[in-house]
Amino acid sequence: MYGASAANNGIHYISTFDFYRLVDEKMRAKGWDGRLYDESLNQSVMETLLVDYKIWPECWKSLLDDEQRDSLMKEAAAARSQRRAS
């Protein structure tokens, strides 16, 4: 994995640049050609990283407290479940 900092509440923080590079790599692995922005695919990939793998960009570490992080992960998981159900 990219240079992850110490885990906090099970979350692994990586540099913001590495996080978005990872998002790009995952989107390309799913067939995105890098030309036209695909918001749905971007959201899906970011939710997977944030919720399933608990990989977060370092810049979010100081912006969110534990309660906000938990809330964001729950919202992302709920949104993903709702999309899969429809």
Helices and strands as residue ranges (DSSP letters): E 12-14, H 16-29, H 39-47, I 48-52, E 55-57, G 58-60, H 66-85
